[in-house]
Amino acid sequence: MLVCPREGTLPFAPDLPEWFDWLATLTSFRFVGKPGRFHAHRHTKRGQRTRGFRAYRTIHQHSYKHYLGTTDHLTLAALEHAAASLQAGGDAL
């Protein structure tokens, strides 16, 4: 289920064209999945927002980040993989 704080439950599923169009409008989002969770923000370069996103997670007072890619690569599988990678970094402590 997709829930947007401003729009409520969204009427489309991940990985559909509407999903990628919606992600392209965002500057940040929060992902919560079975393997873990994170906050994602648009990457900036020289003060300009880019198409790419980075995922951030703090576990046990340590910050972790993971480059997610551009919106056209943000499939549900890619987001779950990033969440698992960030969670694994925290579990190793």
Protein Blocks (a to p, Z undefined) as FASTA:
>chain_A
ZZdfklopafbdehiaklmmmmmmpcbdcdddfkbccddddddeehiacfbdcddddeeh
iacdddebjfklmcfklmmmmmmmmmmmmmmZZ
